[in-house]
Amino acid sequence: MHSPVPRVPRQPVARRPEIQLGRLTAELATVVASARRRALRDGDRQIDTAHLLHSLIESDPEVGAAFAGGPQLARVLGYLVQRSIGYGLRWQGSVEDSGTLGVVRDADPAADGWSPAAAAAMDRAGERAALRGEPRARGLDLLAVIAADPDSRAVEVLGRAGVDPLALADRIGELSQQV
């Protein structure tokens, strides 16, 4: 007879708050779903800010308008497309943690499917919308907070494509006032 294996009580794992999809516009919820599919297709364990940036550019016309013309947008998309064929391979198996959100190092950082930087960006997009008195975040809200995180993967892509995140933030501010 086998003696039962004693169960060792598991220590509680500190987790980041869940992304509140109800705080997003339908368009931004579509972006999140697209980013999730992109992460799975790329073999990544989590959605990061580059996945979000890629999905924002592809699906939100307001986001596309924030870039300085077609050539700049094409360069950014070019770098994002290269992610799955070589450019972003060095990111696979690592966690995007730009220091924007405190992370318990003992917890599995990909357990909830979001990089710490992407989770923080989603939260801050909702906060940005709330400051305007709107109940739901838009694509421009998410782009603004992604561009403001100098250590994120999305900002690395923007920089390699020749996009100045500060100038992008200025254009986002102008577009946000027009809407």
Backbone as a chain_set.jsonl record, in Angstrom:
{"seq": "MHSPVPRVPRQPVARRPEIQLGRLTAELATVVASARRRALRDGDRQIDTAHLLHSLIESDPEVGAAFAGGPQLARVLGYLVQRSIGYGLRWQGSVEDSGTLGVVRDADPAADGWSPAAAAAMDRAGERAALRGEPRARGLDLLAVIAADPDSRAVEVLGRAGVDPLALADRIGELSQQV", "coords": {"N": [[0.815, -1.17, 0.0], [0.375, 2.187, -0.701], [1.385, 4.975, 1.061], [-0.404, 7.938, 1.716], [0.607, 10.972, 0.159], [1.764, 13.63, 1.99], [0.108, 16.747, 2.04], [1.469, 19.813, 1.319], [0.971, 22.932, 2.604], [0.248, 25.59, 0.411], [1.857, 28.639, -0.12], [0.285, 31.81, -0.138], [0.032, 33.548, -3.202], [1.018, 36.647, -4.238], [-0.803, 38.632, -6.379], [-1.155, 40.64, -9.294], [-3.677, 43.152, -9.786], [-6.603, 42.165, -11.605], [-7.115, 42.88, -15.059], [-9.459, 45.252, -15.808], [-11.806, 44.819, -17.931], [-14.242, 45.984, -18.355], [-13.835, 48.644, -18.104], [-13.035, 49.602, -20.504], [-13.388, 50.928, -23.819], [-15.38, 49.517, -26.481], [-13.773, 49.314, -28.734], [-11.191, 49.367, -27.637], [-11.276, 47.065, -26.099], [-11.329, 45.223, -28.141], [-8.767, 45.602, -29.119], [-7.285, 44.569, -26.975], [-8.063, 41.869, -27.076], [-6.997, 41.211, -29.563], [-4.272, 41.631, -29.055], [-3.849, 39.604, -27.203], [-4.254, 37.322, -28.815], [-2.135, 37.723, -30.588], [0.082, 37.484, -28.886], [-0.15, 34.781, -28.135], [0.131, 33.562, -30.653], [2.737, 34.317, -31.263], [4.093, 32.801, -29.468], [4.519, 33.74, -26.947], [4.342, 34.049, -23.389], [2.878, 35.971, -22.231], [1.004, 39.028, -22.547], [2.542, 41.883, -23.749], [3.744, 45.321, -23.793], [4.506, 45.859, -26.415], [2.934, 44.083, -27.907], [0.461, 45.236, -27.358], [0.833, 47.798, -28.509], [1.162, 47.103, -31.224], [-1.359, 45.988, -31.838], [-2.974, 48.206, -31.278], [-2.165, 50.041, -33.273], [-2.909, 48.686, -35.577], [-5.699, 48.541, -35.365], [-6.995, 50.867, -34.446], [-8.02, 53.855, -35.635], [-7.682, 56.432, -34.535], [-5.336, 56.182, -33.103], [-3.493, 55.695, -35.142], [-3.529, 58.213, -36.324], [-2.095, 59.667, -34.505], [0.551, 59.393, -35.052], [3.323, 60.777, -36.885], [2.523, 60.973, -39.777], [2.325, 58.655, -42.623], [4.827, 57.291, -43.363], [6.259, 57.138, -40.909], [4.547, 55.614, -39.322], [4.536, 53.279, -40.83], [7.203, 52.45, -40.5], [7.225, 51.83, -37.758], [5.331, 49.733, -37.684], [6.744, 47.958, -39.294], [8.932, 47.232, -37.624], [7.476, 46.029, -35.57], [6.303, 43.839, -36.885], [8.579, 42.396, -37.462], [9.136, 41.303, -35.052], [8.177, 38.662, -34.661], [9.763, 37.275, -36.384], [12.38, 37.508, -35.703], [13.403, 40.024, -34.606], [12.199, 40.437, -32.047], [12.809, 38.086, -30.745], [14.647, 37.855, -28.717], [13.259, 38.664, -26.56], [11.587, 36.618, -25.879], [10.606, 34.349, -23.405], [11.347, 35.99, -21.376], [10.454, 38.458, -18.916], [8.648, 41.389, -19.284], [9.357, 43.978, -17.444], [9.26, 47.009, -16.559], [9.557, 48.398, -14.299], [7.356, 49.833, -13.698], [5.361, 48.859, -12.146], [5.059, 47.426, -9.019], [6.323, 44.224, -8.429], [5.951, 41.049, -7.079], [8.642, 39.141, -6.629], [8.78, 36.399, -6.198], [6.504, 35.339, -7.207], [4.89, 33.896, -10.095], [5.479, 35.78, -12.812], [4.083, 35.788, -15.183], [1.697, 34.695, -14.672], [-0.869, 35.747, -14.776], [-1.109, 36.375, -17.391], [-0.268, 38.832, -18.343], [2.329, 41.178, -18.869], [4.155, 42.927, -16.313], [4.53, 45.648, -17.053], [2.642, 45.986, -19.113], [0.25, 45.454, -17.744], [0.285, 47.563, -15.915], [0.101, 49.674, -17.725], [-2.476, 49.286, -18.776], [-4.02, 49.744, -16.472], [-3.332, 52.414, -15.964], [-4.284, 53.637, -18.258], [-7.025, 53.501, -17.855], [-7.169, 55.151, -15.59], [-6.37, 57.545, -16.732], [-8.504, 58.08, -18.457], [-10.513, 58.399, -16.544], [-9.671, 60.765, -15.325], [-10.399, 62.572, -17.253], [-13.031, 62.461, -16.928], [-14.351, 60.4, -18.144], [-15.86, 57.189, -18.359], [-14.661, 55.01, -19.581], [-11.628, 53.763, -20.974], [-9.848, 54.769, -23.909], [-8.211, 54.008, -27.073], [-6.245, 55.977, -27.504], [-5.7, 56.734, -24.892], [-4.404, 54.469, -23.893], [-2.199, 54.364, -25.654], [-0.928, 56.752, -24.937], [-0.049, 56.261, -22.272], [1.594, 54.086, -22.686], [3.593, 55.194, -24.307], [4.717, 56.859, -22.459], [6.272, 55.344, -20.789], [9.471, 54.889, -20.437], [11.037, 52.58, -20.351], [9.718, 50.488, -21.512], [8.899, 47.77, -23.766], [7.467, 48.576, -25.974], [8.189, 51.282, -26.239], [10.846, 50.925, -26.825], [10.616, 49.774, -29.376], [9.381, 51.937, -30.692], [11.447, 53.85, -30.523], [13.498, 52.599, -32.051], [12.301, 52.747, -34.487], [12.453, 55.37, -35.011], [10.715, 57.138, -33.763], [9.922, 59.74, -31.651], [9.061, 59.471, -28.386], [8.175, 61.565, -26.697], [7.341, 63.595, -28.462], [5.319, 62.152, -29.671], [3.608, 61.854, -27.492], [2.84, 64.53, -27.176], [1.347, 64.936, -29.541], [-0.698, 63.11, -29.061], [-1.905, 64.323, -26.881], [-2.903, 66.633, -28.138], [-4.718, 65.473, -29.967], [-6.468, 64.234, -28.17], [-7.736, 66.385, -27.008], [-9.244, 67.285, -29.104], [-11.188, 65.396, -29.464]], "CA": [[0.0, 0.0, 0.0], [1.058, 3.474, -0.718], [0.893, 5.943, 2.044], [-0.723, 9.202, 1.037], [1.621, 12.024, 0.195], [1.219, 14.748, 2.762], [-0.036, 18.006, 1.303], [2.165, 20.962, 1.893], [0.164, 24.121, 2.319], [0.874, 26.542, -0.511], [1.88, 30.03, 0.312], [-0.494, 32.647, -1.05], [0.825, 34.257, -4.195], [0.534, 38.001, -4.497], [-1.085, 38.808, -7.794], [-1.559, 41.971, -9.72], [-5.115, 43.204, -10.011], [-7.046, 41.759, -12.932], [-7.433, 43.956, -15.975], [-10.899, 45.463, -15.78], [-12.213, 45.037, -19.307], [-15.421, 46.841, -18.361], [-13.395, 50.041, -18.123], [-12.502, 49.865, -21.839], [-14.343, 51.038, -24.917], [-15.451, 48.289, -27.289], [-12.598, 49.313, -29.608], [-10.0, 49.001, -26.868], [-11.431, 45.651, -25.745], [-10.911, 44.504, -29.345], [-7.299, 45.685, -29.138], [-6.785, 43.623, -25.97], [-8.259, 40.514, -27.616], [-6.018, 41.043, -30.645], [-2.949, 41.505, -28.435], [-3.79, 38.265, -26.607], [-4.036, 36.38, -29.924], [-0.789, 37.954, -31.107], [1.025, 36.899, -27.929], [-0.227, 33.325, -28.279], [0.691, 33.19, -31.958], [4.185, 34.523, -31.199], [4.666, 31.889, -28.496], [4.834, 34.462, -25.716], [3.52, 33.644, -22.257], [2.131, 37.104, -21.705], [0.821, 40.204, -23.386], [3.418, 42.967, -23.319], [3.378, 46.612, -24.375], [4.684, 45.809, -27.868], [1.713, 43.465, -28.433], [-0.598, 46.245, -27.286], [1.125, 48.815, -29.513], [0.89, 46.528, -32.541], [-2.809, 45.884, -31.988], [-3.521, 49.57, -31.33], [-1.883, 50.627, -34.587], [-3.669, 47.986, -36.613], [-7.158, 48.565, -35.263], [-7.583, 52.116, -33.956], [-7.646, 54.972, -36.505], [-7.207, 57.568, -33.733], [-3.934, 55.891, -32.771], [-2.725, 55.924, -36.364], [-3.447, 59.656, -36.539], [-1.15, 60.253, -33.55], [1.897, 59.31, -35.601], [3.647, 61.845, -37.849], [2.441, 60.549, -41.173], [2.389, 57.26, -43.029], [6.144, 56.637, -43.292], [6.615, 56.844, -39.518], [3.698, 54.508, -38.909], [5.015, 52.092, -41.554], [8.445, 51.993, -39.856], [6.861, 51.192, -36.484], [4.739, 48.434, -38.017], [7.821, 47.101, -39.783], [9.633, 46.668, -36.474], [6.578, 45.137, -34.843], [6.17, 42.608, -37.665], [9.843, 41.667, -37.334], [9.197, 40.673, -33.737], [7.966, 37.223, -34.728], [10.747, 36.622, -37.256], [13.755, 37.704, -35.278], [13.695, 41.205, -33.796], [11.766, 40.281, -30.667], [13.082, 36.76, -30.195], [15.407, 37.958, -27.461], [12.299, 38.924, -25.487], [10.868, 35.406, -25.51], [11.059, 33.719, -22.172], [11.667, 36.984, -20.354], [9.315, 39.242, -18.454], [8.77, 42.838, -19.46], [9.116, 44.658, -16.171], [9.961, 48.28, -16.683], [9.572, 49.076, -13.011], [6.164, 50.65, -13.57], [4.449, 48.24, -11.205], [5.765, 46.544, -8.114], [6.06, 42.819, -8.696], [6.509, 40.125, -6.107], [9.581, 38.362, -7.433], [8.585, 34.968, -6.028], [5.319, 34.912, -7.956], [5.084, 33.717, -11.529], [5.077, 37.061, -13.371], [3.206, 35.625, -16.339], [0.562, 33.892, -14.241], [-2.144, 36.324, -15.183], [-1.094, 36.606, -18.829], [0.129, 40.216, -18.649], [3.605, 41.631, -18.308], [3.9, 43.998, -15.354], [4.422, 46.942, -17.734], [1.364, 46.027, -19.835], [-0.811, 45.56, -16.739], [0.311, 48.939, -15.416], [-0.399, 50.545, -18.801], [-3.929, 49.148, -18.827], [-4.564, 50.449, -15.308], [-3.132, 53.859, -16.125], [-5.188, 54.102, -19.316], [-8.309, 53.72, -17.175], [-7.021, 56.339, -14.739], [-6.315, 58.71, -17.629], [-9.882, 58.331, -18.891], [-11.248, 58.904, -15.384], [-9.293, 62.166, -15.129], [-11.185, 63.347, -18.216], [-14.435, 62.279, -16.595], [-14.934, 59.351, -18.978], [-15.847, 55.911, -17.64], [-13.916, 53.97, -20.299], [-10.39, 54.154, -21.652], [-9.788, 54.65, -25.367], [-6.895, 53.642, -27.599], [-5.287, 57.068, -27.266], [-5.302, 56.668, -23.48], [-3.402, 53.404, -23.765], [-0.986, 54.785, -26.369], [-0.268, 57.797, -24.144], [0.676, 55.714, -21.124], [2.668, 53.229, -23.205], [4.671, 56.076, -24.771], [5.304, 57.535, -21.303], [7.108, 54.408, -20.035], [10.704, 54.842, -21.227], [11.692, 51.278, -20.304], [8.845, 49.441, -22.038], [9.251, 47.21, -25.066], [6.833, 49.407, -27.004], [9.023, 52.476, -26.434], [12.053, 50.459, -27.528], [10.232, 49.658, -30.786], [9.186, 53.298, -31.202], [12.772, 54.462, -30.686], [14.198, 51.984, -33.19], [11.624, 53.189, -35.705], [12.671, 56.804, -35.158], [9.612, 57.902, -33.188], [10.215, 60.378, -30.374], [7.894, 59.275, -27.526], [7.682, 62.847, -26.173], [6.577, 64.228, -29.54], [4.11, 61.353, -29.81], [2.735, 62.228, -26.37], [2.267, 65.847, -27.49], [0.295, 64.746, -30.55], [-1.812, 62.429, -28.4], [-2.591, 65.365, -26.102], [-3.671, 67.468, -29.069], [-5.839, 64.675, -30.477], [-7.41, 63.984, -27.077], [-8.525, 67.607, -26.8], [-10.148, 67.451, -30.242], [-12.259, 64.393, -29.436]], "C": [[0.866, 1.243, 0.0], [0.499, 4.354, 0.371], [0.619, 7.255, 1.326], [0.404, 10.212, 1.205], [1.047, 13.193, 0.972], [1.168, 16.012, 1.909], [0.67, 19.114, 2.057], [1.335, 22.193, 1.585], [0.938, 25.094, 1.428], [0.811, 27.935, 0.091], [1.027, 30.857, -0.641], [0.439, 33.429, -1.97], [0.214, 35.627, -4.403], [0.356, 38.167, -5.99], [-1.443, 40.249, -8.06], [-3.066, 41.994, -9.889], [-5.452, 42.799, -11.443], [-7.337, 42.996, -13.778], [-8.953, 44.073, -16.019], [-11.382, 45.835, -17.177], [-13.451, 45.919, -19.402], [-15.074, 48.324, -18.39], [-12.85, 50.454, -19.484], [-13.644, 50.107, -22.814], [-14.356, 49.714, -25.668], [-14.224, 48.188, -28.186], [-11.346, 48.87, -28.855], [-10.095, 47.553, -26.384], [-11.034, 44.768, -26.927], [-9.391, 44.488, -29.456], [-6.708, 44.672, -28.162], [-6.922, 42.187, -26.48], [-7.248, 40.227, -28.725], [-4.608, 40.865, -30.08], [-2.78, 40.126, -27.806], [-3.538, 37.217, -27.696], [-2.617, 36.501, -30.473], [0.253, 37.322, -30.183], [1.03, 35.375, -28.043], [0.421, 32.857, -29.57], [2.216, 33.304, -31.954], [4.875, 33.578, -30.217], [5.072, 32.567, -27.208], [3.865, 34.054, -24.616], [2.63, 34.771, -21.75], [1.996, 38.195, -22.749], [1.781, 41.264, -22.854], [3.027, 44.244, -24.055], [3.577, 46.641, -25.885], [3.487, 45.132, -28.533], [0.581, 44.488, -28.451], [-0.4, 47.322, -28.344], [0.765, 48.313, -30.91], [-0.619, 46.48, -32.794], [-3.471, 47.251, -32.054], [-3.356, 50.172, -32.719], [-2.754, 49.995, -35.665], [-5.169, 48.234, -36.544], [-7.78, 49.886, -34.836], [-7.123, 53.29, -34.815], [-7.147, 56.203, -35.743], [-5.727, 57.394, -33.392], [-3.057, 56.142, -33.99], [-2.529, 57.406, -36.638], [-2.44, 60.324, -35.603], [0.291, 60.222, -34.063], [2.083, 60.359, -36.68], [3.684, 61.282, -39.263], [2.64, 59.072, -41.395], [3.752, 56.617, -42.928], [6.552, 56.269, -41.862], [5.825, 55.637, -39.014], [4.153, 53.204, -39.57], [6.298, 51.55, -40.925], [8.139, 51.276, -38.539], [6.267, 49.813, -36.754], [5.788, 47.457, -38.533], [8.594, 46.459, -38.648], [8.756, 45.687, -35.711], [6.389, 43.811, -35.57], [7.427, 41.759, -37.525], [9.96, 40.93, -36.012], [9.101, 39.156, -33.843], [8.991, 36.516, -35.619], [12.187, 36.945, -36.873], [13.987, 38.856, -34.331], [13.36, 40.981, -32.325], [12.073, 38.939, -30.044], [13.863, 36.827, -28.889], [14.501, 38.25, -26.277], [11.606, 37.656, -25.034], [11.48, 34.79, -24.267], [11.459, 34.704, -21.098], [10.411, 37.783, -20.037], [9.599, 40.714, -18.684], [8.378, 43.484, -18.139], [9.914, 45.938, -16.192], [10.007, 49.043, -15.374], [8.335, 49.928, -12.79], [5.192, 50.112, -12.535], [5.26, 47.331, -10.313], [5.364, 45.105, -8.357], [6.688, 42.005, -7.583], [7.371, 39.146, -6.883], [9.379, 36.859, -7.294], [7.394, 34.449, -6.808], [5.681, 34.71, -9.421], [4.59, 34.98, -12.217], [4.142, 36.937, -14.558], [1.914, 34.899, -15.965], [-0.77, 34.46, -14.695], [-2.17, 36.701, -16.659], [-0.686, 38.002, -19.256], [1.511, 40.484, -18.092], [3.279, 42.725, -17.292], [3.729, 45.362, -16.031], [3.096, 47.074, -18.478], [0.194, 46.167, -18.863], [-0.882, 46.986, -16.193], [-0.236, 49.902, -16.463], [-1.916, 50.479, -18.89], [-4.585, 49.888, -17.667], [-4.472, 51.959, -15.488], [-3.993, 54.433, -17.246], [-6.569, 54.379, -18.724], [-8.273, 54.946, -16.289], [-7.018, 57.614, -15.58], [-7.718, 59.083, -18.117], [-10.697, 58.93, -17.745], [-10.912, 60.367, -15.107], [-10.033, 63.093, -16.088], [-12.675, 63.259, -17.922], [-15.131, 61.238, -17.445], [-14.821, 58.006, -18.254], [-14.983, 54.835, -18.298], [-12.695, 54.545, -21.003], [-10.508, 53.916, -23.15], [-8.366, 54.248, -25.773], [-5.853, 54.711, -27.363], [-4.826, 57.105, -25.818], [-4.195, 55.631, -23.299], [-2.104, 53.783, -24.463], [-0.218, 55.82, -25.557], [0.537, 57.209, -22.986], [1.79, 54.764, -21.561], [3.86, 54.085, -23.619], [5.382, 56.766, -23.61], [6.222, 56.629, -20.482], [8.413, 54.177, -20.794], [11.379, 53.473, -21.27], [10.84, 50.148, -20.877], [9.342, 48.949, -23.395], [8.66, 48.053, -26.192], [7.671, 50.655, -27.278], [10.334, 52.1, -27.104], [11.768, 50.343, -29.028], [10.07, 51.04, -31.399], [10.533, 53.968, -31.471], [13.541, 53.906, -31.871], [13.596, 52.414, -34.519], [11.741, 54.697, -35.91], [11.545, 57.681, -34.64], [10.039, 58.441, -31.826], [8.977, 60.238, -29.483], [7.325, 60.578, -26.958], [6.87, 63.595, -27.224], [5.273, 63.476, -29.78], [3.117, 61.713, -28.705], [2.089, 63.595, -26.605], [1.133, 65.729, -28.502], [-0.922, 64.054, -29.95], [-2.612, 63.442, -27.577], [-3.451, 66.261, -26.99], [-4.895, 66.729, -29.594], [-6.905, 64.426, -29.399], [-8.286, 65.202, -26.817], [-9.534, 67.805, -27.916], [-11.341, 66.518, -30.16], [-13.28, 64.728, -28.389]], "O": [[1.927, 1.311, 0.62], [-0.713, 4.452, 0.562], [1.356, 7.628, 0.413], [1.055, 10.288, 2.247], [-0.032, 13.69, 0.651], [2.093, 16.296, 1.147], [0.483, 19.31, 3.258], [1.031, 22.464, 0.423], [2.113, 25.379, 1.659], [-0.17, 28.328, 0.721], [1.053, 30.616, -1.848], [1.496, 33.903, -1.554], [-0.972, 35.749, -4.708], [1.262, 37.874, -6.771], [-1.951, 40.97, -7.201], [-3.674, 40.948, -10.115], [-4.687, 43.057, -12.372], [-7.756, 44.031, -13.259], [-9.647, 43.082, -16.245], [-11.371, 47.005, -17.562], [-13.68, 46.543, -20.438], [-15.932, 49.161, -18.67], [-12.267, 51.531, -19.617], [-14.735, 49.558, -22.655], [-13.455, 48.89, -25.51], [-13.689, 47.096, -28.38], [-10.541, 48.095, -29.373], [-9.069, 46.882, -26.274], [-10.469, 43.69, -26.739], [-8.8, 43.479, -29.841], [-5.736, 43.99, -28.489], [-6.001, 41.383, -26.331], [-6.709, 39.123, -28.81], [-3.839, 40.039, -30.573], [-1.697, 39.543, -27.865], [-2.706, 36.328, -27.52], [-1.977, 35.496, -30.784], [1.201, 36.694, -30.654], [2.092, 34.752, -28.046], [1.168, 31.878, -29.583], [2.906, 32.488, -32.566], [6.104, 33.555, -30.139], [5.883, 32.032, -26.452], [2.703, 33.75, -24.884], [1.734, 34.547, -20.936], [2.771, 38.272, -23.703], [1.828, 41.515, -21.65], [2.086, 44.245, -24.849], [2.879, 47.384, -26.575], [3.063, 45.554, -29.608], [-0.161, 44.595, -29.428], [-1.357, 47.72, -29.009], [0.132, 49.029, -31.686], [-1.088, 46.893, -33.855], [-4.428, 47.439, -32.805], [-4.296, 50.743, -33.273], [-3.27, 50.681, -36.548], [-5.851, 48.147, -37.566], [-9.005, 50.009, -34.864], [-5.961, 53.688, -34.74], [-6.292, 56.936, -36.24], [-4.964, 58.36, -33.397], [-1.988, 56.741, -33.873], [-1.476, 57.813, -37.13], [-1.981, 61.432, -35.881], [1.147, 60.948, -33.558], [1.118, 60.783, -37.318], [4.75, 61.138, -39.861], [3.058, 58.333, -40.504], [3.849, 55.488, -42.448], [7.128, 55.205, -41.636], [6.375, 54.751, -38.359], [4.152, 52.15, -38.935], [6.473, 50.336, -40.823], [8.728, 50.237, -38.242], [6.659, 48.833, -36.12], [5.725, 46.262, -38.242], [8.886, 45.264, -38.698], [9.226, 44.644, -35.258], [6.323, 42.763, -34.929], [7.343, 40.532, -37.474], [10.79, 40.033, -35.868], [9.859, 38.44, -33.189], [9.075, 35.288, -35.608], [13.11, 36.68, -37.644], [14.699, 38.697, -33.339], [14.164, 41.307, -31.452], [11.644, 38.671, -28.922], [13.743, 35.937, -28.047], [14.911, 38.105, -25.126], [11.085, 37.607, -23.92], [12.699, 34.723, -24.109], [11.872, 34.297, -20.012], [9.44, 37.779, -20.794], [10.662, 41.219, -18.322], [7.203, 43.522, -17.775], [11.105, 45.948, -15.879], [10.441, 50.194, -15.333], [8.26, 50.667, -11.808], [4.296, 50.83, -12.092], [6.07, 46.544, -10.802], [4.177, 44.804, -8.478], [7.83, 42.248, -7.194], [6.859, 38.396, -7.714], [9.769, 36.109, -8.188], [7.284, 33.246, -7.045], [6.652, 35.278, -9.921], [3.386, 35.238, -12.212], [3.466, 37.906, -14.905], [1.129, 34.531, -16.839], [-1.703, 33.706, -14.971], [-3.147, 37.283, -17.132], [-0.758, 38.32, -20.443], [1.833, 40.069, -16.979], [2.242, 43.38, -17.398], [2.873, 46.148, -15.624], [2.489, 48.146, -18.48], [-0.747, 46.914, -19.128], [-1.966, 47.545, -16.03], [-0.956, 50.842, -16.127], [-2.572, 51.506, -19.062], [-5.587, 50.579, -17.853], [-5.421, 52.688, -15.2], [-4.389, 55.597, -17.186], [-7.203, 55.379, -19.058], [-9.242, 55.705, -16.239], [-7.589, 58.632, -15.188], [-8.069, 60.261, -18.179], [-11.478, 59.859, -17.951], [-11.786, 61.13, -14.695], [-10.265, 64.261, -15.775], [-13.485, 63.906, -18.585], [-16.36, 61.183, -17.476], [-13.808, 57.722, -17.616], [-14.613, 53.857, -17.649], [-12.723, 55.648, -21.548], [-11.178, 52.985, -23.598], [-7.458, 54.162, -24.946], [-4.702, 54.402, -27.056], [-3.683, 57.468, -25.543], [-3.186, 55.884, -22.641], [-1.021, 53.549, -23.926], [1.01, 55.77, -25.493], [1.675, 57.615, -22.749], [2.812, 54.651, -20.884], [5.005, 53.746, -23.32], [6.522, 57.208, -23.755], [6.887, 57.107, -19.564], [8.455, 53.349, -21.705], [12.213, 53.23, -22.142], [11.197, 48.978, -20.746], [10.107, 49.63, -24.077], [9.283, 48.223, -27.24], [7.841, 51.041, -28.435], [10.877, 52.889, -27.878], [12.58, 50.764, -29.852], [10.562, 51.295, -32.498], [10.732, 54.58, -32.521], [14.168, 54.66, -32.616], [14.277, 52.444, -35.544], [11.194, 55.241, -36.87], [11.43, 58.842, -35.034], [10.465, 57.682, -30.956], [7.94, 60.827, -29.788], [6.115, 60.683, -26.757], [5.826, 64.167, -26.911], [4.242, 64.087, -30.06], [1.922, 61.859, -28.962], [0.921, 63.795, -26.27], [0.082, 66.349, -28.339], [-2.057, 64.382, -30.298], [-3.842, 63.419, -27.577], [-4.581, 66.602, -26.64], [-5.986, 67.296, -29.657], [-8.1, 64.413, -29.693], [-9.452, 65.063, -26.445], [-10.575, 68.428, -27.703], [-12.396, 66.81, -30.723], [-14.255, 63.995, -28.221]]}, "num_chains": 1, "name": "protein.A"}
